[in-house]
Amino acid sequence: MKRILVLGAGQSAPYMISYLLDKAEKYNWFVTVGDRDPGLAKKAVKRHPKGSSIAFDINDSEMRWKQVESADVVINFLPPSFQYLLALSCIEKGTHMITASYQDEHMSHLNREAHSKGILILNEMGLDPGIDHMSAMSLIKTVKDRSGKIDVFKSYGSGLPAPDSASNPLGYVITWNPNNVVMAGEKGAQYLYKGKIKVLPHHEVFQRTWSVELDGVGKMEAYPNRDSLQYKELFGLDDVHTMIRGTLRYPGWSEIWLQIVRLGLANDTIQLANLKNITYREFVEMFLPLHVSSSNLEHRAANFLNISPTGNIMQKMEWLGLFSEEKVQCKQGNTAADVLVDLLKRKLKLPKNGKDMVAIVHELEAIFPKEKNKHEKITSTFVHYGEPNGFTAISQTVGLPAALAAELLLIEKLPITGCHIPTHPAIYPVVLKELKNLGYKFKEKTEEIAVIDI
């Protein structure tokens, strides 16, 4: 009997766990779900005869070694900070590992050891990163098979409420790790535009936005995501003059988040004293300079940010609760970011009977020398909606790629070892095929355009 160990039963994991349990009888495998919250793990397993739940502490080395050693594959949905530690344990015990977290430099250095152990460490196997990478590689291959030369590559991803469920003033809901929302853009971003590198520090990320049309939804707001330049090499696009990876939001998100960043609230390093004994007004006061005039907190905050004290941005910040007399609620941690995480979880809930939405958009421009230098713009769009009161779109699209990879690995249809992301040609075609069979498909539109010199 093959054994699968799933670590982390949070918002992105339930669909993956359900899929694996549904397949357990067919393949005669057993699924163990571990989480620091044993109730969360138990809820995900639902008393399935081929599943069990455990309280799991990643920092308990004896527990970690024991559970990893007994598994054939580990699916890691714990926070990214534990990715490397768990990968080392998997290499030591000769156990495959699949995760949705980004592959950093430390992880890539494990390639040789994973090869020598005959195991696969597969990172970035979720939605974004994950499905976006695989669909991009497939699209690029299609162009290159026509001997096309790609000049422009733009890729956008998003997890949002569906248009009919975007009912709160911020037009957003928390259906995945809220810490990732709070700390978005913390390391700044860089991208390539018409041959020029553009670099943005944290406080500029949400100020450099542009419009993107999302098929079937409408006009969205995009901002740059992390380091786009690294994908030139990863995607084999050394000759592009424009390379952008971005995040999509409903229009208006960036204008308020820019001000939250400017205030300094998206900070997870400074430890704040006595948080639980102060109000949210007093919390905001901590971030305002002493020399700002006026006794009214809202006016002083607006003057500091150089925005209207009665305008749309201030109204949204008030709705979020930043100026309330309520005592700060912060169940875990004592940083400003921890306070924001708690606020977002409480205020940005999916409405009753509402559903979320995920979207990926690739925009590619290419010249085809063998076709009389035809210049085409190809737009590939994926939009998927969650189930009202059921599995969210985030849970489905983040969890399913990891579950499919585990399935393919255990039935020996993923013959690859080492440390990889799903841009590898042994990975993305077979996983995309399975996703398509399950109804997760991209819609493509091609239009001929005039060549524009840069």
C-alpha positions, -999 to +999 in steps of 0.1 A: +000+000+000+013+034-010+012+061+016+006+099+011+014+124+038-003+157+034+011+185+057-012+215+061-050+214+060-056+252+055-078+269+030-059+257-001-058+220+009-094+206+013-100+199-024-066+182-028-073+160+002-108+151-010-094+142-045-067+120-030-092+102-007-116+097-036-088+079-055-076+059-025-097+028-031-088+027-068-051+028-062-050+012-027-032+041-011-036+056+024-037+094+031-025+109+063-032+146+069-012+165+095-017+200+108-008+219+140-046+222+144-057+185+147-094+196+143-086+211+109-069+179+098-098+157+111-124+179+093-105+174+060-103+136+063-141+133+072-136+098+087-127+083+054-116+046+058-084+053+037-074+084+057-063+095+091-055+128+108-027+137+132-016+167+151+017+177+134+045+199+146+071+205+119+096+216+146+093+182+164+122+165+147+113+130+159+077+133+147+089+148+114+114+120+107+089+093+116+061+106+094+083+114+064+100+080+066+066+061+066+054+080+035+060+074-002+053+110-011+048+141+010+026+169-002+037+200+017+011+228+021+028+243+052+041+279+051+071+285+027+094+290+057+093+252+064+099+241+028+136+237+030+136+219+063+110+194+051+129+189+018+160+180+037+140+154+057+125+140+025+160+136+009+174+120+040+145+094+041+142+090+003+106+103+001+092+123-028+079+158-020+054+181-038+047+216-028+030+247-041+056+271-027+081+290-048+115+273-054+142+296-040+180+293-044+183+270-014+158+246-028+174+245-062+207+235-047+191+202-035+188+190-071+219+168-070+210+152-037+174+145-048+188+128-080+212+107-060+183+095-038+161+088-068+133+111-056+114+141-070+112+174-052+085+192-071+080+229-062+055+256-075+028+230-081-003+250-074-022+277-093+002+307-093+028+294-093+019+262-110-009+261-136+003+295-149+038+281-155+026+249-172+001+268-194+028+293-203+052+266-214+026+249-235+017+282-252+053+290-258+060+256-273+030+260-297+046+293-310+081+278-313+067+248-331+057+273-358+092+288-357+078+319-341+099+345-324+083+359-292+088+396-285+063+402-257+052+379-229+028+391-201+013+368-176-013+376-149-028+356-120-055+363-095-077+349-068-108+371-062-145+370-053-166+363-084-181+395-098-215+388-081-198+382-048-175+412-047-199+429-023-175+446+002-159+481-004-125+466-011-137+441-037-118+413-022-122+382-001-098+360+019-099+325+005-062+317+009-034+326+033-041+362+043-004+368+052+004+365+015-021+393+008-007+415+035+029+411+025+024+412-013+051+433-029+072+434+003+104+428-017+094+451-045+093+440-082+111+443-114+101+437-150+112+443-186+093+468-208+103+476-243+139+467-236+142+486-204+143+471-169+119+487-144+126+484-107+100+491-080+105+493-043+077+481-020+060+515-017+059+519-055+045+485-064+009+495-059+014+529-076+024+514-110-008+498-121-025+494-155-057+479-170-061+444-183-093+431-199-104+398-184-125+379-209-160+374-195-154+396-165-143+430-176-116+456-169-092+446-141-063+464-124-028+449-127+003+455-107+038+439-111+045+407-092+080+399-078+109+394-102+097+389-138+132+389-153+140+354-140+112+339-162+131+349-194+155+320-187+129+297-171+106+300-201+133+301-227+125+337-238+159+353-240+149+375-269+118+392-256+118+430-252+088+429-227+085+404-199+059+410-172+043+389-145+015+407-127-014+403-103-050+411-111-074+429-088-107+447-092-101+484-099-095+504-067-076+478-047-042+492-053-051+528-043-060+518-008-033+492-004-007+518-014-017+540+015-016+510+039+020+503+028+029+540+030+016+541+066+039+512+074+012+488+084+024+460+061+054+453+083+061+419+098+095+426+114+090+453+141+075+437+173+049+460+188+044+461+226+011+459+244-010+454+213-040+438+229-045+467+253-048+494+226-075+503+201-072+504+163-071+542+165-041+540+189-025+514+166-027+537+136-015+566+157+018+548+163+026+551+126+020+589+123+048+614+127+047+638+156+048+669+135+015+662+117-009+690+127-046+687+137-060+668+167-084+647+145-067+613+138-085+609+104-074+643+093-038+638+104-037+604+087-051+619+055-027+649+056+002+626+061-008+604+031-018+635+011-053+622+004-087+636+009-100+631+045-135+625+032-126+607+000-130+571-012-097+558+002-104+571+037-139+556+036-125+522+028-099+524+056-126+534+080-148+505+068-118+482+074-118+493+110-085+511+112-100+541+130-123+523+153-124+524+191-124+486+192-095+469+209-070+453+186-076+416+180-045+397+171-046+360+179-011+353+167+020+375+166+025+411+176+035+429+144+015+454+123+012+427+096-004+403+122-030+430+130-038+434+093-041+396+088-066+394+116-086+424+102-087+410+067-098+376+079-127+391+098-138+418+074-132+402+040-152+370+043-169+354+013-206+363+016-232+336+023-238+316-009-211+336-026-183+321-047-147+330-055-129+331-088-094+325-100-080+338-133-049+335-154-042+355-185-012+351-208-007+378-235+020+370-260+031+387-292+052+368-318+065+372-353+064+342-377+092+345-403+081+314-422+046+328-425+055+361-443+065+377-410+030+375-397+027+393-363+002+378-339-011+386-304-022+355-286-043+358-255-049+327-234-074+330-205-084+307-177-113+317-154-127+292-128-154+297-102-158+281-068-188+263-055-212+283-033-209+269+002-185+243-012-149+240-024-135+274-033-118+280-067-086+286-048-088+252-031-095+235-063-069+251-085-041+253-059-047+218-046-055+198-078-021+202-095-003+189-064-028+160-061-024+151-098+014+152-095+012+128-066-011+105-085+010+105-116+042+099-095+027+070-076+014+053-108+048+058-124+037+083-151+061+110-139+095+094-145+118+122-133+140+128-103+158+159-088+145+193-077+122+209-103+094+233-111+067+223-136+082+240-165+101+208-172+089+190-204+085+157-185+060+174-162+038+201-177+023+183-208+011+153-188-004+174-159-021+198-183-037+169-201-051+156-168-064+191-159-080+195-193-098+161-189-112+174-156-125+206-172-097+230-164-091+245-198-077+277-213-096+298-239-073+312-266-078+342-289-055+351-318-054+384-336-030+397-363-014+430-354+010+454-371+046+453-362+057+482-340+094+491-337+106+498-302 
